């Protein structure tokens, strides 16, 4: 849309250029081109109409017109265009007249497009919200804001202040609102949603349509009250006929879902979550499709052209569908009717049947309000179906009630003859030999069901058997008995579970007494007995006494166990700390320290062990009412603890030997030994054999700790006195014999001695490198010196020898004087000192010999000088 500019030079004055024929002709051709372009554009733009029914299409159209006409209008204002018009006006004013009229039309249409685009743009945000905003926002904010903006457009706009412009635009707004409602109530998905969601969407759509009409009339009043002489007196049929019809359809759809919900509530009491069988209810939902006649529509119910078709659908739904669906529900659920969780099977089924009957009665009542419908052939058919269904329901209720009454009169006396308790095992053995035997409550759930049925049958107005009424009146008593019996049995089984085998044998007479008492509830007491309360009380009191005794035994048992844990955790290998950081004790000092500390620990251990019999005597006093320490009733209990003590002592020794072995193989020095020269050999001090003996002795001392734990006499917790086997030999029975033979202890002993042997062997191997100095003390020094004295070698020979021994002495000083191997630190200083002393001795001997030989030579030379 670009105007073609003239190619001639227009720099001169207008009056001058108007007299130049060539210039005028060129400008005329250019002006004709402008005229054709503007005429074509105006014709095209005036022919354009909005695409579609959406009001946004009209806004977009005015924007497009404004953009096109604005481009031409701005070009007309250009200086060069105005100069061309001035030149043509001077040269030929008649020619420019038509062009000026065309320019005027362009400006007029541009102003109209600009005004319309500007004012309609204020509506764009509200119109977009109609399709994207939430339901609440659209109803409460968007529609009122949109109409308020339309009111301002009507008052202020120079174009949209006429009926011929505003009414079509309002029709488009009405179309947009109805489209919004259709979008919310999407019939393709509406019937696939749950009822609550569908009702919510229908309500939203209906409220949106109603808000549109309400806000329109409110705006009409506001326009009148504003003082404007141009009122909104538009054709409301054009604006609201379709939306009003959609409101009616929404109400019909809402009624359909409301009736559907009421029908579902017949076989889904309250909510699915409170029913006895929610899975069955879900299955029933799928099988009974109440809204299928509406769901399978072949036409658009929102279309006014199909109003008669929709009326037939609603008529069928309100009468025929409801009754037939209730009939289908009844037929499908005769054997297992849905019911409330608190409803018993039979009374619940009768309740369900009556609720169905009431529902269809309610439907027929509503159907009868339309006399024409009931008098029609369809109405007669519905009434006939209704009467047949009601008759079947009454027969169903009578049959259910009669069967229940007959069964109750037969089974209830038998149930009341049941004993209170039953055994899960038929064995009659004592509890001590049959701990798996358990008592369980024997109260048939059918009694409670009969009680519940009886209550609901009376609420239904149906007569009940006298015995059933009597039992129902005793419900609280039965519930109290069952609750107390369950609590008593739980307490009994918990108590039995608290006792180990030794404690069960210890308390055998008390357990047997309780067992005999409970068996009377298994064999003698029935639910018709009068002494049930007294039986529960006696059992509960006896259990309480046994509980007290068990707790007392457990308290003593925990004291003993605490002492045994302390014994088991005792450290029998306490090591001396190193002195001044690096100085460690020697082997003898190290093992003497361990022995001394063991002696101290043994005193503590024996003191704890000696306190155990007194604790057992306390148990004896409570269980057997004696304090002798040798009660036959506690013989097995004494044996149990003696065995526990044996296990603890075994673990004490095993754990300490394991810890000792770990200390031996760990790379942490605990004691030190020396490497010394014992001509002609390099040895350890103390030597390997002595160290191994010390290790073995330390192990024996550890195991020997158990000699201080004297065994008890058979069947008692009294220590065995020393036995005089021979006149000069006394034997004390202790745990040592048994503990020392433990395979675990023997295994640890072998492991420790092997590890120590390997360690000492590695130290000996390490000392082999010092054997290179053997010639220092193994060579015959006298023979070597005599041979040198006889040979009288040159001084350089003596120098070489002296250098060799000096090098040996210096080499030794550079050797490490400490070697740590696992738990032993080897001190090499004594060996290094001995090697240096031997090297120095050789040097002194060689020096003395050299001195003598030189002296002899000097004297010989002196004699030669004197003779000469």
PASE-238175 format. One record per residue (C-alpha): x, y, z. Coordinates in steps of 0.2 Angstrom, whole numbers, m for minus. Each point is the difference from the previous one (the first is absolute). Example, Ala and Ser with C-alpha at 12.3 -4.5 7.8 and 13.67 -1.06 7.14 Angstrom:
BEGIN
<<62, m22, 39>>
<<6, 17, m3>>
REM end
This chain:
BEGIN
<<0, 0, 0>>
<<14, 12, m5>>
<<m4, 16, m10>>
<<11, 2, m15>>
<<10, 16, 1>>
<<4, 11, m16>>
<<17, m2, m8>>
<<2, 18, m5>>
<<9, 13, 10>>
<<m11, 10, 11>>
<<13, 12, 8>>
<<m6, 16, m9>>
<<m15, 11, 6>>
<<m18, m7, m3>>
<<m5, 15, m11>>
<<15, m4, m11>>
<<m2, m18, m1>>
<<m19, 2, m4>>
<<5, 9, m17>>
<<11, m15, m5>>
<<m10, m11, m11>>
<<11, m15, 2>>
<<0, 1, 18>>
<<m19, 2, 1>>
<<m3, m15, m12>>
<<11, m11, 11>>
<<m9, 5, 16>>
<<m17, m3, m8>>
<<5, m18, m4>>
<<7, m2, 18>>
<<m17, 7, 7>>
<<m10, m12, m10>>
<<10, m15, 7>>
<<m4, 6, 17>>
<<m18, 2, m4>>
<<m1, m18, m6>>
<<9, m7, 15>>
<<m10, 9, 13>>
<<m17, m4, m9>>
<<5, m18, 0>>
<<5, m1, 18>>
<<m15, 9, 6>>
<<m11, m12, m10>>
<<9, m15, 7>>
<<m1, 5, 18>>
<<m18, 5, m1>>
<<m5, m17, m7>>
<<9, m9, 14>>
<<m11, m8, 14>>
<<5, m9, 16>>
<<5, m19, m2>>
<<m11, m10, 11>>
<<m12, 4, 14>>
<<12, 4, 14>>
<<0, 19, 5>>
<<19, m1, 0>>
<<m1, m2, m19>>
<<m8, 17, m1>>
<<14, 8, 10>>
<<13, m8, m11>>
<<m9, 6, m15>>
<<0, 18, 5>>
<<19, m1, 5>>
<<4, m7, m17>>
<<m10, 15, m9>>
<<8, 12, 12>>
<<17, m6, m5>>
<<m3, 0, m19>>
<<m9, 17, 0>>
<<13, 8, 12>>
<<14, m5, m12>>
<<m8, 10, m14>>
<<m5, 15, 11>>
<<17, 2, 7>>
<<7, 0, m18>>
<<m12, 14, m6>>
<<7, 11, 14>>
<<18, m1, m7>>
<<7, 17, m6>>
<<4, m6, m18>>
<<m19, m6, m2>>
<<m6, 16, 6>>
<<11, 10, m12>>
<<m6, m11, m14>>
<<m18, 5, 4>>
<<5, 18, 1>>
<<9, 0, m17>>
<<m15, m9, m8>>
<<m12, 12, 8>>
<<9, 15, m7>>
<<2, m8, m17>>
<<m18, m8, m2>>
<<m11, 2, 15>>
<<m14, m10, m8>>
<<11, m16, 0>>
<<3, 0, 18>>
<<m18, 1, 6>>
<<m4, m18, m2>>
<<16, m5, 9>>
<<m3, 11, 15>>
<<m18, m8, 2>>
<<9, m17, m1>>
<<12, 6, 13>>
<<m14, 6, 11>>
<<m9, m17, m1>>
<<16, m8, 5>>
<<2, 11, 15>>
<<m18, m3, 5>>
<<1, m19, m1>>
<<17, 0, 9>>
<<m7, 10, 14>>
<<m14, m12, 2>>
<<11, m15, 0>>
<<12, 8, 12>>
<<m14, 5, 12>>
<<m8, m18, m1>>
<<17, m9, 2>>
<<4, 11, 15>>
<<m16, m2, 10>>
<<m3, m18, m4>>
<<18, m4, 6>>
<<m6, 4, 17>>
<<m11, m16, m1>>
<<13, m12, m6>>
<<6, m5, 17>>
<<m17, m4, 7>>
<<m5, m10, m16>>
<<16, m10, 1>>
<<m4, m4, 19>>
<<m17, m7, m6>>
<<9, m15, m7>>
<<15, m1, 12>>
<<m5, 6, 17>>
<<m7, m11, 14>>
<<m19, m2, 2>>
<<m1, 11, 16>>
<<11, 14, m8>>
<<m11, 0, m16>>
<<m16, 1, 9>>
<<5, 13, 14>>
<<12, 11, m10>>
<<2, m3, m18>>
<<m18, 2, m6>>
<<m4, 15, 11>>
<<17, 8, m6>>
<<m4, m4, m18>>
<<m17, 8, 0>>
<<6, 16, 10>>
<<14, 2, m14>>
<<m14, m2, m13>>
<<m10, 14, 9>>
<<15, 12, m1>>
<<3, m5, m19>>
<<m18, 5, m3>>
<<2, 16, 9>>
<<17, 6, m7>>
<<2, m8, m17>>
<<m5, 9, m16>>
<<m4, m16, m9>>
<<m6, m12, 13>>
<<m14, 11, 6>>
<<m13, m6, m12>>
<<m12, m15, 0>>
<<7, m7, m17>>
<<17, m1, 8>>
<<m3, m5, 18>>
<<m14, m13, m2>>
<<11, m11, m12>>
<<14, 1, 12>>
<<m10, m4, 15>>
<<m7, m15, m10>>
<<18, m6, m2>>
<<3, 2, 18>>
<<m15, m10, 4>>
<<7, m13, m12>>
<<17, 0, 9>>
<<m9, m3, 17>>
<<m10, m14, m7>>
<<16, m8, m7>>
<<7, 2, 17>>
<<m15, m10, 8>>
<<2, m13, m14>>
<<18, m2, 4>>
<<m3, m2, 18>>
<<m14, m12, m3>>
<<9, m11, m12>>
<<m13, m14, m4>>
<<14, m12, m6>>
<<8, 0, 17>>
<<m14, 5, 12>>
<<m7, m17, 2>>
<<17, m8, 3>>
<<3, 10, 15>>
<<m6, m3, 18>>
<<m17, 8, 4>>
<<7, 13, 12>>
<<12, 7, m13>>
<<m14, m1, m14>>
<<m12, 10, 11>>
<<13, 13, 4>>
<<4, 3, m19>>
<<m18, 1, m4>>
<<m3, 13, 14>>
<<14, 10, m6>>
<<m6, 1, m18>>
<<m18, 4, 6>>
<<6, 14, 12>>
<<11, 7, m14>>
<<m15, 1, m12>>
<<m11, 8, 13>>
<<13, 12, 5>>
<<1, 6, m18>>
<<m18, 5, m1>>
<<0, 7, 18>>
<<15, 11, m3>>
<<m7, 6, m17>>
<<m16, 7, 8>>
<<10, 8, 14>>
<<10, 9, m14>>
<<m16, 5, m8>>
<<m5, 9, 16>>
<<18, 8, 2>>
<<m1, 7, m18>>
<<m16, 8, 3>>
<<6, 7, 17>>
<<16, 7, m8>>
<<m10, 14, m8>>
<<3, m6, m18>>
<<m14, 2, m12>>
<<5, m16, m9>>
<<m8, m14, 10>>
<<2, m18, m2>>
<<m16, m5, m8>>
<<6, m15, m9>>
<<m9, m16, m6>>
<<2, m12, 15>>
<<m6, m15, m10>>
<<15, 2, m11>>
<<11, 0, 15>>
<<m7, m12, 12>>
<<m12, m12, m8>>
<<14, m13, m3>>
<<9, 3, 17>>
<<m17, m1, 9>>
<<m3, m17, m8>>
<<17, m6, 5>>
<<m4, 4, 18>>
<<m16, m11, m1>>
<<11, m14, m8>>
<<13, 2, 14>>
<<m14, m2, 13>>
<<m6, m16, m8>>
<<17, m7, 0>>
<<2, 5, 18>>
<<m16, m9, 4>>
<<6, m16, m9>>
<<16, 0, 11>>
<<m10, 4, 15>>
<<m12, m15, m3>>
<<15, m11, m4>>
<<8, 4, 16>>
<<m16, m4, 10>>
<<m1, m16, m9>>
<<18, m5, 3>>
<<m3, 4, 19>>
<<m13, m13, 0>>
<<13, m14, m3>>
<<15, 10, 6>>
<<m6, 5, 18>>
<<8, 17, 5>>
<<18, m3, m8>>
<<9, m14, m7>>
<<13, 1, 14>>
<<m13, m4, 13>>
<<m8, m16, m9>>
<<4, m18, 4>>
<<6, m4, m17>>
<<6, 15, m10>>
<<7, m11, m14>>
<<m18, m7, m3>>
<<m7, 18, m1>>
<<13, 5, m13>>
<<m5, m15, m10>>
<<m18, 5, 2>>
<<4, 18, m6>>
<<7, m7, m16>>
<<m14, m12, m3>>
<<m14, 12, 3>>
<<2, 15, m12>>
<<m14, 11, 5>>
<<4, 14, m11>>
<<3, m10, m16>>
<<m16, 7, m9>>
<<7, 18, 2>>
<<18, m5, m3>>
<<m3, m8, m17>>
<<m9, 15, m8>>
<<1, 2, m19>>
<<m4, 18, 0>>
<<6, 16, 9>>
<<m11, 4, 14>>
<<6, 18, 1>>
<<m7, 3, m18>>
<<m18, 8, 0>>
<<m4, m9, m16>>
<<0, m17, 10>>
<<m10, 6, 15>>
<<m14, m13, m4>>
<<13, m14, 0>>
<<7, 6, 17>>
<<m18, 1, 7>>
<<m3, m19, m4>>
<<17, m5, 8>>
<<m4, 9, 16>>
<<m18, m8, 0>>
<<8, m17, m2>>
<<13, 3, 14>>
<<m12, 7, 13>>
<<m12, m15, m1>>
<<5, m15, m10>>
<<19, 0, 4>>
<<m2, 3, 18>>
<<m12, m14, 4>>
<<9, m13, m11>>
<<17, 4, 7>>
<<m7, m3, 18>>
<<m7, m16, m6>>
<<17, m5, m8>>
<<9, 5, 16>>
<<m12, m11, 11>>
<<2, m15, m12>>
<<19, 1, 0>>
<<2, 1, 19>>
<<m13, m12, 7>>
<<13, m12, 6>>
<<13, 13, 7>>
<<m8, 17, 2>>
<<11, 14, 4>>
<<m2, 7, 18>>
<<6, 12, 13>>
<<16, m6, 9>>
<<m10, 0, 17>>
<<m15, m10, m8>>
<<m1, m19, 2>>
<<m3, m11, m15>>
<<m19, m3, 1>>
<<m6, 16, 8>>
<<12, 9, m12>>
<<m7, m9, m15>>
<<m18, 5, 5>>
<<5, 18, 3>>
<<8, 0, m17>>
<<m16, m7, m8>>
<<m11, 13, 9>>
<<11, 14, m6>>
<<m2, m6, m18>>
<<m18, m1, 2>>
<<m1, 18, 8>>
<<11, 7, m15>>
<<m12, m7, m14>>
<<m15, 6, 10>>
<<8, 17, 1>>
<<3, m1, m19>>
<<m18, m6, m4>>
<<m7, 14, 11>>
<<10, 13, m10>>
<<m6, m9, m16>>
<<m18, 1, 6>>
<<2, 19, 1>>
<<0, 0, m19>>
<<m17, m8, m3>>
<<2, 0, m19>>
<<15, m11, 2>>
<<m8, m12, 12>>
<<m15, m2, m11>>
<<11, m3, m16>>
<<4, m18, m5>>
<<18, 3, 6>>
<<m7, 6, 17>>
<<m11, m16, 1>>
<<15, m11, m3>>
<<11, 9, 13>>
<<m14, m2, 13>>
<<m2, m19, m4>>
<<19, m3, 2>>
<<m1, 10, 16>>
<<m13, m11, 8>>
<<9, m16, m6>>
<<16, 6, 8>>
<<m8, 5, 17>>
<<m8, m17, 1>>
<<16, m9, m3>>
<<8, 11, 14>>
<<m13, m4, 12>>
<<2, m19, m3>>
<<19, 2, 1>>
<<m2, 9, 17>>
<<m12, m13, 7>>
<<11, m15, m5>>
<<16, 8, 8>>
<<m9, 3, 16>>
<<m8, m17, 1>>
<<17, m9, m3>>
<<9, 11, 13>>
<<m13, m4, 13>>
<<0, m19, m3>>
<<19, 0, 1>>
<<1, 11, 15>>
<<m12, m11, 10>>
<<10, m15, m4>>
<<18, 5, 1>>
<<0, 13, 15>>
<<m3, m13, 14>>
<<14, m11, m7>>
<<12, 15, m1>>
<<m4, 4, 18>>
<<5, m18, 6>>
<<18, 3, m7>>
<<14, 1, 14>>
<<9, 16, 3>>
<<17, m6, m5>>
<<8, m12, m12>>
<<17, m8, m2>>
<<9, 2, m16>>
<<8, m17, 3>>
<<m10, m15, 6>>
<<15, m5, 11>>
<<m3, m2, 19>>
<<18, 1, 4>>
<<6, 13, 13>>
<<5, 17, m6>>
<<18, m3, 5>>
<<1, m14, m13>>
<<m11, 8, m13>>
<<3, 18, 0>>
<<m8, 1, m18>>
<<m17, m3, 7>>
<<m10, 16, 1>>
<<m18, 4, 6>>
<<m11, 10, m11>>
<<m17, 9, 2>>
<<m14, m11, m6>>
<<m14, 13, m4>>
<<m8, m2, m16>>
<<m1, 16, m11>>
<<m18, m6, m5>>
<<m6, 5, 18>>
<<4, 18, m3>>
<<m7, m1, m18>>
<<m16, m7, 7>>
<<0, 14, 13>>
<<2, 13, m13>>
<<m13, m8, m12>>
<<m12, 0, 15>>
<<2, 19, 3>>
<<m2, 5, m19>>
<<m15, m12, m2>>
<<m9, 8, 14>>
<<4, 17, m8>>
<<m8, m6, m16>>
<<m15, m5, 10>>
<<2, m19, m2>>
<<m3, m12, 15>>
<<15, m9, 7>>
<<2, m16, 10>>
<<m1, 2, 19>>
<<18, m8, 3>>
<<7, 11, m13>>
<<m7, 16, 9>>
<<6, m7, 17>>
<<18, m2, m7>>
<<m1, 17, m9>>
<<m4, 8, 17>>
<<15, m9, 8>>
<<12, 7, m14>>
<<10, 11, 12>>
<<2, m14, 12>>
<<7, m12, m14>>
<<11, 14, m7>>
<<7, 3, 17>>
<<3, m19, 3>>
<<9, m2, m17>>
<<10, 16, 2>>
<<6, m6, 18>>
<<3, m18, m6>>
<<11, 7, m15>>
<<10, 11, 12>>
<<2, m14, 12>>
<<6, m12, m13>>
<<11, 13, m8>>
<<8, 3, 17>>
<<2, m19, 3>>
<<8, m3, m17>>
<<12, 15, 2>>
<<5, m7, 18>>
<<3, m17, m7>>
<<11, 8, m14>>
<<10, 10, 13>>
<<6, m16, 8>>
<<15, m11, m7>>
<<0, m18, 3>>
<<10, 1, 16>>
<<m13, 12, 7>>
<<m15, m11, m6>>
<<7, m15, 10>>
<<4, 11, 15>>
<<m18, 6, 1>>
<<m8, m16, m6>>
<<m12, m2, 15>>
<<m7, 18, m2>>
<<m1, m3, m19>>
<<m10, m16, 3>>
<<m11, 8, 12>>
<<m5, 14, m13>>
<<m1, m14, m14>>
<<m13, m9, 11>>
<<m10, 15, 2>>
<<0, 5, m18>>
<<m5, m18, m5>>
<<m16, 3, 9>>
<<m4, 13, m12>>
<<3, m12, m14>>
<<m10, m15, 8>>
<<m13, 7, 12>>
<<m5, 18, m3>>
<<m12, 4, m15>>
<<m7, 17, m5>>
<<m16, m5, 10>>
<<9, m2, 16>>
<<m3, 12, 14>>
<<18, 0, 7>>
<<9, 7, m15>>
<<5, 16, 9>>
<<7, m9, 15>>
<<10, m12, m11>>
<<8, 15, m9>>
<<4, 8, 17>>
<<8, m15, 7>>
<<10, m3, m16>>
<<6, 18, 0>>
<<5, 0, 18>>
<<10, m16, m2>>
<<8, 7, m16>>
<<4, 16, 10>>
<<9, m10, 14>>
<<10, m10, m13>>
<<5, 16, m9>>
<<6, 7, 17>>
<<10, m16, 3>>
<<7, 1, m18>>
<<5, 18, 2>>
<<9, m4, 16>>
<<9, m14, m8>>
<<5, 11, m15>>
<<6, 13, 12>>
<<12, m12, 8>>
<<4, m8, m16>>
<<5, 17, m7>>
<<12, 3, 15>>
<<8, m17, m3>>
<<2, 4, m19>>
<<7, 17, 4>>
<<14, m9, 11>>
<<3, m13, m14>>
<<1, 14, m13>>
<<13, 9, 11>>
<<10, m16, 2>>
<<m1, m4, m18>>
<<7, 17, m5>>
<<14, 0, 12>>
<<17, 3, m8>>
<<13, m13, 6>>
<<14, 7, m10>>
<<4, 18, 6>>
<<17, 6, m7>>
<<12, 12, 9>>
<<1, 17, m8>>
<<17, 4, m9>>
<<12, 11, 11>>
<<5, 17, m7>>
<<m9, m3, m16>>
<<12, m12, m9>>
<<7, m11, 14>>
<<m10, m16, 2>>
<<1, m13, 13>>
<<10, m15, m2>>
<<m8, m17, m3>>
<<1, m6, 18>>
<<m6, 17, 7>>
<<m14, m1, m13>>
<<m7, m17, 4>>
<<2, 3, 19>>
<<m11, 16, m2>>
<<m13, m10, m9>>
<<0, m14, 13>>
<<m1, 13, 14>>
<<m15, 9, m8>>
<<m8, m17, m3>>
<<1, m4, 19>>
<<m9, 17, 4>>
<<m14, m4, m13>>
<<m2, m17, 7>>
<<m4, 6, 17>>
<<m14, 11, m8>>
<<m7, m14, m11>>
<<m1, m12, 15>>
<<m9, 13, 10>>
<<m13, 2, m14>>
<<m2, m19, m2>>
<<m2, m3, 19>>
<<m14, 12, 0>>
<<m11, m10, m12>>
<<m5, m14, 12>>
<<m7, 13, 12>>
<<m11, 7, m15>>
<<m6, m18, m4>>
<<m4, m2, 18>>
<<m11, 15, m1>>
<<m10, m8, m15>>
<<m1, m16, 11>>
<<m8, 10, 14>>
<<m13, 8, m11>>
<<m4, m16, m10>>
<<2, m14, 13>>
<<0, 10, 16>>
<<17, m7, 6>>
<<17, 7, 0>>
<<11, m15, 0>>
<<8, 1, m17>>
<<m4, m18, m3>>
<<m19, 0, m3>>
<<m5, m15, m11>>
<<m12, 12, m9>>
<<14, 11, m6>>
<<12, m15, m5>>
<<m3, 3, m19>>
<<2, 19, 3>>
<<17, m2, 9>>
<<5, m11, m15>>
<<m5, 14, m12>>
<<10, 13, 8>>
<<15, m11, 3>>
<<0, m4, m19>>
<<m2, 19, m4>>
<<16, 3, 12>>
<<9, m13, m10>>
<<m4, 8, m17>>
<<5, 17, 7>>
<<17, m6, 7>>
<<3, m9, m17>>
<<m3, 17, m9>>
<<10, 9, 13>>
<<15, m10, m4>>
<<m3, m1, m19>>
<<m2, 19, m2>>
<<15, 4, 11>>
<<11, m13, m10>>
<<m7, 8, m16>>
<<5, 17, 6>>
<<17, m6, 5>>
<<3, m8, m17>>
<<m6, 17, m8>>
<<13, 9, 10>>
<<14, m12, m5>>
<<m3, 2, m18>>
<<m4, 19, 0>>
<<14, 11, m5>>
<<1, 9, 17>>
<<15, m4, 11>>
<<m4, m5, 18>>
<<16, m7, 7>>
<<18, 0, m5>>
<<14, m13, m1>>
<<19, 2, m5>>
<<11, m7, m13>>
<<17, m4, 8>>
<<17, m8, m5>>
<<2, m16, 9>>
<<17, m6, m8>>
<<0, m8, m12>>
<<m19, 3, m3>>
<<m12, 15, m1>>
<<m16, m4, 10>>
<<m16, 8, 8>>
<<0, 4, 18>>
<<m11, m8, 6>>
<<1, m13, m13>>
<<m14, m7, m11>>
<<m3, m15, 11>>
<<m1, 10, 16>>
<<m13, 12, m9>>
<<m10, m14, m6>>
<<m1, m7, 17>>
<<m6, 17, 7>>
<<m14, 0, m13>>
<<m5, m17, 4>>
<<0, 3, 19>>
<<m10, 16, m3>>
<<m13, m10, m10>>
<<m1, m13, 14>>
<<m2, 14, 13>>
<<m14, 7, m10>>
<<m9, m17, m1>>
<<5, m3, 18>>
<<m11, 14, 6>>
<<m15, m12, m1>>
<<8, m10, 14>>
<<m6, 13, 12>>
<<m19, m3, m5>>
<<m5, m15, 11>>
<<m14, m11, m7>>
<<m16, m2, 10>>
<<m6, m16, 8>>
<<m12, m10, m11>>
<<m18, 7, 2>>
<<5, 15, 9>>
<<9, 17, m1>>
<<12, m4, 14>>
<<18, m1, m4>>
<<9, m17, 1>>
<<11, m1, 15>>
<<19, m6, m3>>
<<1, m19, m2>>
<<14, m9, 9>>
<<4, m13, m13>>
<<16, m5, 9>>
<<7, 5, 17>>
<<11, 12, m9>>
<<m10, 5, m15>>
<<m15, 11, 0>>
<<m11, 2, m15>>
<<m11, 15, m4>>
<<m14, m2, m13>>
<<0, 15, m11>>
<<m5, 5, m18>>
<<18, m2, m5>>
<<m1, m18, m6>>
<<m15, 3, m12>>
<<6, 18, m6>>
<<18, m6, m4>>
<<m7, m14, m11>>
<<m10, 12, m11>>
<<5, m1, m18>>
<<m1, 18, m2>>
<<13, 3, 13>>
<<11, m13, m6>>
<<m1, 8, m18>>
<<5, 17, 7>>
<<14, m8, 10>>
<<7, m8, m16>>
<<m2, 16, m10>>
<<9, 11, 13>>
<<15, m12, 1>>
<<1, m1, m19>>
<<0, 18, m2>>
<<13, 3, 13>>
<<11, m14, m7>>
<<m1, 9, m17>>
<<4, 16, 7>>
<<16, m6, 9>>
<<5, m9, m15>>
<<m1, 16, m10>>
<<11, 9, 13>>
<<13, m13, m1>>
<<0, 1, m19>>
<<2, 19, 2>>
<<16, m3, 11>>
<<8, m10, m13>>
<<5, 16, m9>>
<<12, 3, 14>>
<<9, m16, m3>>
<<11, 9, m13>>
<<10, 7, 15>>
<<3, m18, 7>>
<<19, 1, m5>>
<<2, 13, 13>>
<<m2, m13, 14>>
<<2, m16, m9>>
<<17, 3, m7>>
<<16, m5, 10>>
<<7, 17, 4>>
<<16, m7, 7>>
<<4, m10, m16>>
<<m4, 14, m11>>
<<11, 12, 9>>
<<15, m13, 1>>
<<m1, m3, m19>>
<<0, 19, m2>>
<<15, 2, 12>>
<<9, m14, m10>>
<<m3, 8, m17>>
<<4, 18, 6>>
<<m11, 7, m14>>
<<1, 18, m6>>
<<m9, 14, 10>>
<<m13, 1, m14>>
<<m6, m18, 4>>
<<m3, 6, 18>>
<<m9, 15, m6>>
<<m12, m10, m11>>
<<m4, m11, 15>>
<<m2, 15, 12>>
<<m12, 8, m13>>
<<m10, m16, m2>>
<<m3, m1, 19>>
<<m4, 19, 1>>
<<m12, m2, m14>>
<<m9, m14, 9>>
<<m1, 10, 16>>
<<m8, 15, m9>>
<<m12, m11, m10>>
<<m7, m7, 16>>
<<m4, 17, 7>>
<<m10, 3, m16>>
<<m11, m15, 3>>
<<m18, 2, 7>>
<<1, m5, 19>>
<<m18, m4, 2>>
<<m10, m13, m10>>
<<m19, m1, 3>>
<<m9, m16, m5>>
<<m18, m2, 5>>
<<m1, 1, 19>>
<<19, m1, 3>>
<<13, 14, m1>>
<<18, m7, m3>>
<<13, 11, 8>>
<<16, m2, m11>>
<<11, 12, 10>>
<<9, m13, 10>>
<<4, m10, m15>>
<<7, 15, m9>>
<<11, 5, 15>>
<<7, m18, 0>>
<<4, 1, m18>>
<<9, 17, 2>>
<<10, m6, 15>>
<<6, m15, m10>>
<<5, 12, m15>>
<<9, 11, 12>>
<<9, m14, 8>>
<<7, m5, m17>>
<<5, 17, m3>>
<<9, 1, 16>>
<<9, m16, m3>>
<<5, 5, m17>>
<<6, 16, 6>>
<<11, m8, 14>>
<<8, m12, m13>>
<<3, 14, m12>>
<<8, 10, 14>>
<<12, m15, 5>>
<<5, m4, m18>>
<<4, 19, m3>>
<<10, 0, 16>>
<<10, m15, m5>>
<<4, 8, m17>>
<<5, 16, 9>>
<<11, m9, 12>>
<<8, m10, m15>>
<<3, 16, m10>>
<<8, 8, 15>>
<<12, m14, 2>>
<<4, 1, m18>>
<<4, 18, 1>>
<<11, m3, 15>>
<<10, m14, m8>>
<<2, 10, m16>>
REM end
